[in-house]
Amino acid sequence: MTEYNPKQIEKKWQDIWEREGAFHASEDKTKPKYYALIEFPYPSGQGLHVGHPRPYTALDIVSRKRRMQGYNVLYPIGWDAFGLPTENYAIKNKIHPRIVTERNIARFKAQLQALGLSFDWSREINTTDPNYYKWTQWIFLKLFEKGLAYKKEAAINWCTDCKVGLANEEVVNGVCERCGGEVVRKVKNQWMLKITEYAERLINDLDTVNYIERVKIQQKNWIGRSEGMEVDFEITGGSKIRIFTTRPDTLFGVTYMVLSPEHPLIDSLKEKIENIGEVLEYREKAARKSDFERTEIAKEKTGVPLGGITAVNPVNGKRIPVWVSDYVLMSYGTGAIMAVPGHDTRDWEFARKFNLPVIEVVSGGDIEKEAFTDTENGIVVNSGFISGLTVKEAKEKISDWLEEKGLGQRKVNYKLRDWVFSRQRYWGEPIPLVYCEKCGWVPLPEEELPLLLPEVESYEPTDTGESPLANMTDWVETTCPKCGGRGTRETDTMPQWAGSSWYFLRYTDPHNDKQLASKENLEYWLPVDWYNGGMEHTTLHLLYSRFWHKFLYDCGVVPTPEPYRKRTSHGMILGENNEKMSKSRGNVVNPDDIVDELGADTLRTYEMFIGDFEKSVSWSQSGVRGCRRFLDRVWRLQSILVDGETYSKDLEINMHRTIKKVSEDYENLKFNTAIASLMALLNDFNGKGAVNRAEFKTFLILLNPVAPHITEELWSIQGYPGRVYSQVWPEWDESKTVEERIEIAIQINGKVRDKIFLPSGLDKQKTEEEAVKDPKVQALVEGKTVVTVIGVPGKLVNIVVK
């Protein structure tokens, strides 16, 4: 018997699988389908690290098992290849982004193929391929046609390093998610997508899908649905400030109002604001801060009063001051708030700093010391006609009163903002619109798609904030598709999220040049049966892709209202020092090194055995070597292989138990315990000193989804027919997973005296009856009086004697 040598066998089997089209999804739509999906990989220049294969291998295991269960499986792969990191690298190194992208994809692809993942490479897609982004542009034009894509002046998050606008979701802890650069507020004319139109459905339809609970919670929290009232406060000069509040019961406690620095009312009141210079200076300072910095609870409160401007509280007619402060955002609610310092911590701190009144309107706290915020079940005080009511009763009564008086109306509000869709960069999908002075924004005709990204001499971002495409006059200047007059192309490009918001649809029909995908293929493959990805993408890609999918459902393009039937998430693999892997920490592990030294099957086995799949775990080099030793022992089973076409009597129960355990654990992401049970069965074989051909065959099939190369090689060496990947998944006999007789401890007056065997599955009474009949037990109690017998089924019987 030769030694186990992964280098000799792994590339061999990868070539065989690709040559045989082993994992290509079939066009036979009579078979039951199964669509497994990983998150769209971004091919960065750094290549894979050992964290990437963990989710890929997990769904690879599920996909391989499903094929053996008779399903037509789609497990596709492609590249989310537009985006800032590639462009930033290209700018820094003076290389065209397209060349950088091609290099990165080639490296990623080689690394993934070396892992033996059962992707259907015949369906590989790439967001930078014009044949792909033609349909991204087509979807955008549909959004434009339906009024869901619009352009407006908006204060956006501006990355000072990338020189690009960012969506709220791309700003993490006050800095750019991509580069870590400072993010400030900047007013830009931006394309927006009206995702807020779908906010209610994005929440409600979570009840129809099988997502892990923490994913649903994150989605709901990000959308941030709240019910309340919009209320108008009259201000100096006859204007009104409209606010949204979920607590109209606290209106009698309003002692001042606050506007966002960007609020348009400041400009319209310019002539009346006595200290307008101070206000505009404050606005300029606020523009240098990110939303995160502005709303951080711990930050020092700052603000400027609007000199000469007051508001009238609609419930009591009292005049109150109006302030400007950066802790109020224009992007949330109406950009203005009514301040209730008695019952809001930020308002209380602001009021204390600027000596503004604080009024208690819900009893139970001490507002001299701090804001009393635990008010949901309190009693309303100092509030006129709603005093003495519970908060719940007061909310209803004052809401009715405000609506009757025409001072307010009930409203559902969302924290979710419309999606900022423009990027002032080169490396993205061109927006297929032309601006005409006569016709406004006009879409390109569908037959002119794709609008190709032109070649440019310089793709560096401009300091003015315009896209590099703006300098390409030959490309920018064109004719209006509607009237034939002079027109100019949109020079902003789409964000990276555009191509990744619908990629799962293209996988169903990747080579179709007439449609996004055929109706037949979409109806067959959708929805995705199992989608796994990182928790960090549950408020970005997951929300955006659900929005696009619902829009396409409304257009009749896709057959299901939700794109994904099931969504799970995995934990990160940390460095051996228990910190997140990064170059700066010096703890990154390159999977190529593990594959080269120990083999892809060892890496796959270890990544699945390392711990709970849904939790973060630390890398252990000794643990990897332990998995290699396990595979060495699997290889050496050949030396104790004997004939036998059925399971041997002494291993039959263990075989059926292992089939059940592995089958169920693979389905429930418990890969570590599935592998542990295979290790235990291996010990049983070695303990016996023999494994017969029937047992070895089943063992190889069960292990194959985790370690496909070694199992195919052993299968071939032993002359089993066909390939492992095309075998039928073994089934267990439930009656054979239970021991016929089990060992029971016998206690006399609480002390263990002996052990006996009884039939399994007995209840308490039967356990006691059968135990006292046993000859061993009768010998133990001979000559004594039995006072009582206490049985614990499956464990012990305690006999109390005198």
C-alpha positions in Angstrom: 0.0 0.0 0.0 1.4 3.4 -1.0 1.4 6.3 1.4 -1.3 9.0 1.3 0.0 11.7 -1.0 -2.5 14.6 -1.6 -0.2 16.3 -4.2 -0.5 13.2 -6.4 -4.3 12.8 -6.2 -5.9 16.2 -5.7 -5.2 17.8 -9.1 -5.9 14.5 -10.8 -9.4 14.4 -9.4 -10.1 18.1 -10.0 -9.2 17.6 -13.7 -11.4 14.4 -13.9 -14.4 16.2 -12.3 -14.1 19.2 -14.7 -13.6 16.9 -17.7 -16.7 14.8 -16.8 -18.8 18.0 -16.0 -19.4 16.3 -12.7 -20.9 19.3 -11.0 -22.6 21.1 -13.9 -26.2 21.8 -13.3 -28.4 19.9 -15.7 -31.0 21.4 -18.1 -33.3 18.5 -17.2 -36.1 20.3 -15.4 -38.0 17.1 -14.6 -35.6 16.5 -11.7 -36.1 18.2 -8.3 -33.8 21.2 -8.1 -31.6 22.5 -5.4 -30.0 26.0 -5.6 -27.1 26.6 -3.1 -25.5 30.0 -3.1 -22.5 31.7 -1.5 -22.0 35.4 -1.3 -20.5 36.9 -4.5 -16.7 36.8 -4.0 -14.8 40.0 -4.5 -11.5 39.2 -6.2 -9.1 41.3 -4.2 -5.4 41.5 -4.9 -4.6 39.8 -1.6 -6.2 36.5 -2.7 -7.9 34.1 -0.4 -7.2 33.7 3.3 -8.2 30.7 5.3 -11.5 32.4 6.3 -12.9 32.3 2.8 -13.0 28.5 2.3 -15.1 28.0 5.5 -18.5 29.1 4.0 -17.6 27.8 0.6 -16.8 24.3 1.9 -20.0 24.3 4.1 -22.3 24.7 1.1 -20.1 22.5 -0.9 -20.9 19.7 1.6 -24.6 20.4 1.3 -24.4 20.5 -2.5 -22.5 17.2 -2.8 -25.0 15.5 -0.5 -27.9 16.9 -2.5 -26.6 15.5 -5.7 -26.3 12.0 -4.1 -29.9 12.5 -3.0 -31.0 12.8 -6.6 -31.3 16.6 -6.9 -30.3 18.7 -9.9 -28.0 21.0 -8.0 -26.9 24.5 -9.0 -23.8 25.6 -7.0 -22.4 28.5 -9.1 -19.5 30.9 -8.8 -18.6 34.3 -10.3 -17.0 37.6 -9.5 -18.2 40.8 -8.0 -15.4 42.6 -9.9 -16.2 46.3 -10.1 -15.5 48.4 -7.0 -13.3 50.8 -5.1 -10.5 48.6 -3.8 -9.5 47.5 -7.3 -9.7 51.1 -8.6 -7.7 52.4 -5.7 -5.0 49.8 -6.3 -5.0 50.6 -10.0 -4.5 54.3 -9.3 -1.8 53.7 -6.8 0.2 51.4 -9.1 -0.6 53.0 -12.4 -2.3 49.9 -13.9 -5.6 49.9 -15.6 -8.4 48.5 -13.3 -9.4 45.9 -16.0 -5.9 44.4 -15.9 -5.9 44.4 -12.1 -9.3 42.7 -12.1 -8.2 40.0 -14.6 -5.1 39.2 -12.5 -7.1 39.0 -9.3 -9.7 36.8 -10.8 -7.1 34.4 -12.2 -5.5 34.1 -8.8 -8.8 33.6 -6.9 -10.0 31.1 -9.4 -6.8 29.0 -9.2 -7.0 29.0 -5.4 -10.7 28.0 -5.3 -10.1 25.2 -7.9 -7.3 23.9 -5.8 -9.7 23.4 -2.9 -11.9 21.0 -4.9 -15.1 22.9 -4.5 -17.9 21.5 -6.6 -18.8 24.8 -8.3 -20.4 24.8 -11.7 -17.6 26.6 -13.5 -19.5 26.5 -16.8 -21.8 29.3 -15.3 -19.0 31.6 -14.2 -20.1 35.3 -14.4 -18.3 38.6 -14.0 -19.9 41.9 -13.2 -17.3 43.8 -15.4 -18.3 41.7 -18.5 -20.4 43.9 -20.8 -22.7 40.9 -21.4 -23.4 40.9 -17.7 -23.6 44.6 -17.0 -25.9 45.1 -20.0 -28.6 43.6 -17.7 -27.6 45.6 -14.7 -28.1 48.7 -16.9 -31.4 47.3 -18.1 -32.7 46.8 -14.5 -31.6 50.4 -13.7 -33.6 51.7 -16.7 -36.7 49.8 -15.4 -36.3 51.4 -12.0 -36.0 54.8 -13.8 -39.1 54.1 -15.9 -41.1 53.3 -12.8 -40.0 56.4 -10.9 -37.8 54.5 -8.5 -34.5 56.0 -9.8 -34.4 59.7 -9.4 -31.8 62.5 -9.1 -31.7 65.1 -6.4 -29.4 67.4 -4.5 -28.6 65.6 -1.2 -26.1 65.8 1.6 -24.2 62.6 1.2 -21.4 60.8 3.0 -18.2 61.8 1.1 -15.0 59.8 1.6 -12.1 62.2 1.5 -9.6 59.5 0.4 -11.7 57.7 -2.2 -13.3 60.9 -3.3 -16.6 59.2 -3.7 -20.1 59.3 -2.3 -21.0 56.5 0.1 -24.3 55.0 1.1 -25.0 55.1 4.9 -24.3 51.4 5.0 -20.8 51.9 3.7 -19.8 54.2 6.6 -18.7 52.1 9.6 -17.8 53.8 12.8 -17.5 57.1 11.1 -15.0 56.1 8.4 -15.2 54.6 4.9 -15.8 50.9 5.1 -13.4 50.3 2.1 -10.4 52.4 2.9 -10.8 53.7 6.5 -10.7 57.3 5.2 -12.4 60.3 6.9 -16.1 60.6 5.8 -17.7 64.1 5.8 -21.0 65.4 4.6 -21.1 67.0 1.2 -24.0 68.2 -0.9 -24.0 66.5 -4.4 -26.5 65.9 -7.2 -27.0 62.2 -6.8 -28.9 59.3 -8.4 -31.1 57.7 -5.7 -33.1 54.5 -5.6 -36.4 54.6 -3.8 -35.8 51.6 -1.6 -38.1 53.2 1.0 -41.1 52.4 -1.2 -40.4 48.8 -0.3 -39.7 49.3 3.4 -42.9 47.7 4.7 -42.7 44.7 2.4 -39.0 44.2 3.3 -40.1 43.9 6.9 -43.3 41.9 6.5 -41.9 39.3 4.0 -39.2 38.3 6.5 -42.0 36.2 8.1 -42.2 34.1 4.9 -38.5 33.0 4.8 -36.2 30.7 6.8 -33.6 33.2 8.0 -31.7 32.8 11.2 -33.3 35.1 13.8 -30.3 37.5 14.2 -30.4 38.2 10.4 -34.1 39.0 10.6 -33.5 41.3 13.6 -30.7 43.2 11.9 -32.8 43.7 8.8 -35.7 45.0 10.8 -33.5 47.3 12.9 -31.9 48.8 9.9 -35.2 49.5 8.2 -36.3 50.9 11.6 -40.1 51.1 11.3 -41.8 53.3 13.8 -45.4 54.5 14.2 -46.1 58.1 15.4 -47.4 61.5 14.5 -46.2 64.3 12.2 -46.9 67.5 14.0 -46.6 71.1 12.8 -45.0 73.9 14.9 -45.7 77.4 13.7 -42.6 79.7 13.8 -41.7 83.3 13.4 -42.7 84.7 10.0 -45.6 82.3 9.3 -43.6 79.2 8.4 -44.0 75.8 10.0 -41.6 73.2 11.3 -42.8 69.7 10.8 -41.5 67.0 13.1 -42.1 63.3 13.5 -42.5 61.8 17.0 -43.3 58.4 18.3 -44.2 60.0 21.6 -47.0 62.6 21.1 -47.9 62.1 24.7 -44.8 64.1 25.7 -45.8 67.2 23.7 -46.5 69.2 26.8 -42.8 68.6 27.8 -41.3 70.2 24.7 -39.2 73.2 25.7 -37.2 73.9 22.6 -36.8 72.7 19.0 -33.7 71.6 17.0 -33.1 71.8 13.3 -30.4 69.8 11.4 -27.7 72.2 10.1 -28.7 71.2 6.6 -32.4 72.0 7.1 -33.7 74.1 4.1 -35.7 76.3 6.5 -32.4 78.0 7.5 -31.9 79.3 4.0 -35.5 80.4 3.6 -35.3 82.3 6.9 -31.8 83.8 6.2 -33.1 87.4 6.3 -34.9 86.9 9.7 -32.1 85.0 11.5 -30.3 87.6 13.5 -27.0 85.5 13.9 -27.0 84.0 10.4 -23.2 84.2 10.1 -22.8 82.1 13.2 -25.4 79.6 12.0 -23.7 79.2 8.6 -20.3 78.8 10.2 -21.7 76.0 12.4 -23.3 74.3 9.4 -19.8 74.3 7.7 -18.2 72.6 10.7 -21.0 70.0 10.9 -20.4 69.1 7.2 -16.9 67.8 8.2 -18.4 65.2 10.5 -19.9 61.8 9.6 -23.4 60.8 10.7 -21.8 58.4 13.2 -19.8 61.2 14.8 -22.8 63.5 14.9 -25.1 61.1 16.6 -22.7 59.4 18.9 -24.3 59.5 22.3 -21.1 60.1 24.3 -20.1 63.2 22.3 -20.2 66.7 23.6 -23.4 68.5 22.6 -22.9 71.6 20.4 -25.4 74.0 18.9 -26.4 77.5 17.9 -29.8 79.3 18.6 -31.6 80.8 15.7 -31.6 84.4 16.8 -35.0 86.1 16.5 -36.8 82.8 15.6 -39.2 81.1 18.0 -41.8 78.3 17.6 -45.2 77.8 19.1 -46.0 74.5 20.9 -49.3 73.5 19.4 -50.7 71.9 22.5 -50.3 74.8 24.9 -49.5 77.9 22.8 -46.1 78.5 24.5 -43.3 80.1 22.6 -40.1 78.1 22.6 -36.6 78.7 21.2 -35.3 77.0 18.0 -31.8 75.8 17.8 -29.5 74.2 15.2 -27.5 71.2 16.3 -25.5 68.5 14.5 -27.1 65.7 16.6 -30.1 66.0 14.4 -29.8 64.5 10.9 -31.5 65.8 7.8 -31.6 62.2 6.5 -33.9 61.0 9.3 -37.5 61.9 9.8 -38.0 65.5 8.8 -34.6 66.9 9.8 -36.1 68.6 12.8 -37.1 67.4 16.3 -39.2 68.6 19.2 -36.9 68.4 22.3 -38.3 66.8 25.4 -35.4 67.0 27.8 -37.2 65.5 30.8 -37.4 62.2 29.0 -34.6 62.0 26.4 -31.0 61.7 27.4 -29.5 63.7 24.5 -32.1 66.5 24.9 -31.5 66.5 28.7 -27.7 66.9 28.2 -28.3 69.7 25.6 -30.8 71.5 27.8 -28.4 71.3 30.8 -25.5 72.7 28.8 -27.5 75.6 27.4 -29.7 76.3 30.4 -33.0 75.4 28.7 -36.1 74.4 30.8 -36.7 70.7 31.7 -40.3 69.6 32.4 -41.5 66.3 33.7 -44.5 64.9 31.8 -44.3 61.2 32.8 -44.0 60.5 36.5 -41.5 58.1 38.1 -38.0 59.6 37.7 -35.9 62.5 39.0 -35.4 64.8 36.1 -33.1 67.1 38.2 -30.5 64.3 38.1 -31.1 62.7 34.6 -33.7 62.2 31.9 -36.3 59.7 32.9 -36.6 57.4 29.9 -38.3 54.3 31.2 -41.7 55.7 30.5 -43.6 53.2 28.4 -45.8 52.2 31.3 -45.8 55.5 33.2 -48.6 58.0 34.1 -48.7 61.3 32.3 -48.4 64.5 34.4 -48.3 68.3 33.8 -50.0 67.7 30.5 -53.4 69.4 30.5 -56.2 67.3 29.2 -54.1 64.1 29.1 -52.8 64.2 32.6 -53.5 61.2 34.7 -53.7 58.8 31.7 -51.3 56.0 31.1 -48.8 56.6 28.3 -50.7 54.3 26.0 -54.0 56.0 26.6 -52.4 59.5 26.3 -50.8 58.6 23.0 -54.2 57.7 21.5 -56.1 60.7 23.0 -53.6 63.4 21.9 -53.2 61.8 18.5 -57.0 62.0 17.9 -57.0 65.6 19.2 -54.1 66.7 16.9 -55.8 65.2 13.9 -59.2 66.8 14.8 -57.5 70.2 15.1 -55.5 69.8 11.9 -52.2 70.1 13.8 -50.8 66.7 12.9 -51.5 63.3 11.4 -50.6 59.7 12.1 -47.6 58.5 10.2 -45.4 55.4 9.8 -41.7 56.4 9.5 -38.6 54.4 8.7 -35.0 54.9 9.6 -34.1 53.4 6.2 -33.1 56.1 3.7 -33.3 56.0 -0.1 -30.2 54.3 -1.6 -27.5 56.7 -2.8 -26.7 55.1 -6.2 -24.1 57.4 -7.9 -20.4 57.0 -7.6 -18.0 59.6 -9.0 -15.5 57.0 -10.2 -14.5 55.3 -13.3 -14.6 51.6 -12.4 -18.3 50.9 -12.4 -21.2 50.3 -14.7 -22.0 53.5 -16.8 -25.5 54.8 -16.1 -27.3 54.6 -19.4 -29.0 58.0 -19.4 -28.6 61.1 -21.5 -29.5 64.6 -20.3 -31.2 66.9 -22.8 -32.1 70.5 -22.1 -35.4 70.0 -23.9 -36.4 66.5 -22.7 -34.6 66.1 -19.4 -33.2 62.8 -18.5 -33.7 60.3 -21.3 -32.9 56.5 -21.2 -30.9 54.8 -23.9 -33.0 52.5 -26.0 -32.7 48.9 -24.9 -31.1 47.9 -28.2 -28.2 50.2 -27.5 -27.3 48.4 -24.3 -24.8 47.8 -23.0 -23.4 51.3 -22.8 -19.7 50.4 -22.7 -17.3 51.8 -20.2 -14.9 53.8 -22.4 -11.1 53.6 -22.3 -9.6 56.5 -20.5 -6.2 58.0 -20.1 -6.7 58.9 -16.5 -9.1 57.1 -14.2 -8.1 59.1 -11.1 -10.9 60.8 -9.2 -11.1 64.5 -9.5 -10.8 67.0 -6.7 -14.0 68.6 -7.9 -15.9 65.4 -7.1 -16.8 64.7 -10.7 -16.2 61.3 -12.3 -13.1 60.9 -14.5 -15.6 60.2 -17.3 -16.6 63.9 -17.2 -13.3 64.8 -18.9 -14.1 62.5 -21.9 -15.9 65.0 -24.1 -16.1 62.7 -27.1 -18.0 60.1 -25.0 -20.0 62.6 -22.9 -21.3 64.6 -25.8 -24.0 62.7 -27.7 -27.5 63.1 -29.1 -30.8 62.9 -27.2 -32.4 59.5 -27.9 -35.8 61.2 -27.8 -35.6 64.4 -29.9 -32.2 63.9 -31.6 -30.9 67.2 -30.2 -27.7 67.8 -28.2 -27.3 65.7 -25.1 -24.8 64.7 -22.5 -24.2 61.4 -20.9 -24.4 60.8 -17.2 -20.8 60.6 -16.0 -21.3 59.1 -12.6 -21.1 55.3 -12.5 -23.1 52.7 -10.5 -21.9 51.4 -7.1 -20.4 48.0 -6.6 -23.7 46.9 -5.0 -25.5 47.2 -8.4 -24.0 44.1 -10.0 -24.2 42.0 -6.8 -27.9 42.8 -6.3 -29.1 40.4 -8.9 -26.2 38.0 -9.7 -28.0 35.0 -8.3 -30.6 35.4 -11.1 -28.0 35.4 -13.9 -26.5 32.1 -12.6 -29.8 30.5 -13.7 -29.1 31.3 -17.4 -25.7 33.0 -17.7 -25.2 32.9 -21.4 -28.6 34.3 -22.4 -28.1 37.3 -24.7 -31.8 38.1 -25.2 -32.9 38.3 -21.6 -31.6 38.7 -18.1 -32.5 35.0 -17.8 -35.2 32.9 -19.4 -38.7 32.7 -17.8 -38.4 28.9 -17.7 -35.0 28.9 -16.0 -36.1 31.5 -13.4 -39.3 29.5 -12.7 -37.3 26.3 -12.2 -34.4 27.5 -10.1 -36.0 30.2 -7.9 -36.0 30.9 -5.1 -32.4 30.1 -3.9 -32.8 27.2 -1.5 -29.9 27.9 0.8 -27.9 31.1 0.9 -25.0 31.5 3.3 -23.0 34.6 3.9 -21.3 36.8 6.5 -23.3 38.7 9.2 -21.5 41.9 8.0 -23.6 41.9 4.8 -27.1 41.5 6.3 -27.8 45.2 6.2 -26.1 45.9 2.8 -26.2 43.3 0.1 -29.0 41.3 1.6 -31.3 44.3 1.8 -30.4 45.7 -1.6 -30.8 42.3 -3.4 -34.2 41.7 -1.7 -35.3 45.2 -2.9 -34.2 44.6 -6.5 -35.8 41.2 -6.5 -39.1 42.5 -5.3 -39.0 45.2 -7.9 -38.4 42.6 -10.6 -41.2 40.5 -9.2 -43.5 43.5 -9.5 -42.4 43.8 -13.1 -43.2 40.2 -13.8 -39.6 39.3 -14.5 -39.1 36.8 -11.6 -41.6 34.4 -10.2 -41.1 34.7 -6.5 -41.5 37.7 -4.1 -38.4 36.7 -2.1 -35.0 35.7 -3.6 -33.8 33.4 -0.9 -35.7 30.7 0.9 -33.1 30.1 3.6 -30.2 32.3 4.9 -27.5 31.3 7.4 -24.3 33.0 8.5 -20.9 31.7 9.6 -18.4 32.9 12.2 -15.0 34.2 11.2 -11.8 32.3 11.5 -9.5 34.3 13.8 -5.7 34.2 14.0 -3.9 31.9 16.5 -3.7 35.0 18.7 -7.5 35.1 18.8 -7.6 38.4 16.8 -9.1 39.1 13.4 -6.7 38.1 10.6 -4.9 41.0 9.1 -1.5 41.8 7.5 -0.9 44.5 10.1 -1.3 41.9 12.9 0.9 39.4 11.1 -1.5 36.6 11.7 -2.9 35.9 8.2 -2.7 32.2 7.1 -2.5 31.6 3.4 -4.6 28.5 2.3 -2.1 27.8 -0.5 0.5 27.0 2.1 -1.8 24.5 3.9 -2.8 22.9 0.6 0.8 22.6 -0.6 2.0 21.1 2.7 -1.0 19.0 3.9 -3.5 18.9 1.1 -6.9 20.5 0.3 -8.8 17.7 2.0 -6.9 18.4 5.2 -7.8 22.1 5.0 -11.4 21.4 4.2 -11.7 18.8 7.0 -10.1 21.2 9.6 -12.2 24.2 8.6 -15.3 22.1 9.2 -14.0 20.4 12.3 -12.6 23.6 13.9 -15.8 24.4 15.9 -19.3 25.6 15.8 -19.8 26.9 12.2 -21.9 29.8 13.3 -19.4 31.1 15.8 -15.9 32.7 15.4 -13.0 30.3 16.1 -9.2 30.7 16.4 -6.9 29.0 13.9 -4.7 26.2 15.2 -1.8 24.8 13.2 -1.7 21.8 15.5 -5.4 21.3 14.9 -4.8 21.2 11.1 -2.1 18.6 11.5 -4.5 16.5 13.7 -6.9 16.5 10.7 -4.1 15.3 8.4 -3.4 12.4 10.8 -7.1 11.5 10.7 -7.0 11.3 6.8 -3.8 9.3 7.1 -5.7 6.8 9.2 -8.5 6.7 6.7 -6.0 5.9 4.0 -4.6 3.0 6.1 -8.0 1.4 6.4 -7.1 -0.4 3.2 -4.7 -2.6 5.2 -7.6 -4.0 7.3 -10.2 -4.2 4.5 -12.0 -7.5 4.2 -14.8 -8.9 2.1 -18.5 -8.4 3.1 -21.4 -7.1 1.2 -23.5 -6.2 4.2 -22.7 -4.5 7.5 -21.2 -6.9 10.1 -23.4 -7.8 13.0 -21.2 -6.1 15.6 -20.9 -2.8 13.7 -24.4 -2.6 12.2 -25.9 -0.4 14.9 -22.9 2.0 14.8 -23.1 2.2 11.0 -26.8 3.2 11.1 -26.2 5.6 13.9 -23.3 7.3 12.0 -25.3 7.5 8.8 -28.1 9.3 10.8 -25.7 11.5 12.7 -23.7 12.7 9.7 -26.8 13.1 7.5 -28.6 15.3 10.1 -25.5 17.2 11.2 -24.6 18.2 7.6 -28.1 19.7 7.3 -27.9 21.6 10.5 -24.4 23.2 10.0 -23.0 20.9 12.7 -20.1 19.8 10.6 -17.7 19.4 13.5 -19.9 16.8 15.3 -20.5 15.0 11.9 -16.7 14.6 11.5 -16.3 13.6 15.1 -18.8 10.8 14.5 -16.8 9.6 11.5 -13.7 9.7 13.6 -15.4 7.5 16.2 -16.5 5.0 13.5 -12.9 4.9 12.3 -11.8 4.0 15.8 -14.4 1.2 15.8 -12.9 -0.2 12.6 -9.4 -0.1 14.0 -10.6 -1.5 17.4 -12.0 -4.5 15.6 -9.0 -4.8 13.3 -11.3 -5.1 10.2 -13.7 -3.1 8.0 -15.6 -4.9 5.4 -16.3 -3.6 1.9 -19.9 -2.6 2.6 -18.8 -0.6 5.7 -15.9 1.0 3.9 -18.1 2.0 0.9 -20.6 3.8 3.2 -17.8 5.4 5.2 -16.3 6.8 2.0 -19.6 8.2 0.8 -20.3 9.9 4.2 -16.8 11.5 4.2 -16.8 12.4 0.6 -18.5 15.9 0.9 -15.9 16.9 3.4 -12.8 15.2 1.8 -13.7 14.5 -1.8 -10.2 13.8 -3.3 -9.1 11.1 -0.9 -12.4 9.4 -1.0 -12.6 9.3 -4.8 -9.0 7.9 -4.9 -9.7 5.1 -2.3 -13.0 4.3 -4.1 -11.1 3.9 -7.4 -8.3 1.9 -5.8 -10.7 -0.6 -4.3 -12.6 -1.0 -7.6 -16.0 0.2 -6.5 -18.1 1.0 -9.6 -18.6 4.6 -10.8 -17.5 7.7 -8.9 -18.3 8.6 -5.3 -19.9 11.9 -6.3 -22.6 10.0 -8.3 -23.5 7.4 -5.6 -26.8 7.3 -3.8 -26.6 8.9 -0.3 -27.0 6.1 2.3 -30.1 5.8 4.4 -30.4 4.6 8.0 -32.8 2.2 9.5 -34.2 3.9 12.7 -34.8 0.6 14.4 -31.1 -0.3 13.9 -29.9 3.0 15.5 -31.0 1.8 19.0 -29.2 -0.9 21.0 -31.4 -3.9 21.6 -30.1 -4.2 25.2 -28.5 -1.5 27.3 -26.4 -1.6 30.5 -28.1 -0.5 33.7 -26.4 0.3 37.0 -27.9 -1.5 40.1 -27.7 0.4 43.4 -28.4 -1.0 46.8 -29.3 1.7 49.3 -27.7 4.3 47.0 -24.4 2.5 46.3 -23.6 0.8 42.9 -23.2 -2.9 43.5 -23.4 -4.3 39.9 -24.5 -3.7 36.3 -27.1 -5.7 34.3 -28.4 -5.6 30.7 -32.1 -4.8 30.1 -34.1 -4.3 26.8 -33.8 -0.7 25.6 -36.8 1.6 25.5 -38.4 0.4 28.8 -40.4 3.0 30.8 -39.9 3.5 34.6 -42.3 0.8 35.7 -41.0 -1.8 33.3 -37.4 -0.9 34.2 -38.1 -1.6 37.9 -40.1 -4.8 37.2 -37.4 -6.3 34.9 -34.6 -5.3 37.2 -35.9 -7.2 40.3 -36.4 -10.3 38.2 -32.7 -10.4 37.1 -30.7 -13.2 38.8 -27.9 -10.8 39.8 -30.3 -8.5 41.5 -32.1 -11.3 43.3 -28.7 -12.5 44.7 -27.9 -9.0 45.9 -31.2 -8.7 47.9 -31.4 -12.3 49.1 -32.3 -12.4 52.9 -33.2 -8.7 52.9 -36.6 -6.9 52.9 -37.1 -4.7 49.8 -38.6 -1.4 50.9 -38.8 0.4 47.6 -37.5 0.2 44.0 -36.7 3.4 42.1 -35.9 3.1 38.4 -34.4 5.7 36.1 -35.0 4.4 32.5 -31.9 3.7 30.5 -29.6 4.5 33.5 -30.0 2.9 36.9 -32.2 1.1 39.4 -31.9 1.9 43.1 -33.2 -0.7 45.6 -33.8 0.3 49.1 -33.6 -2.7 51.5 -33.6 -3.4 55.3 
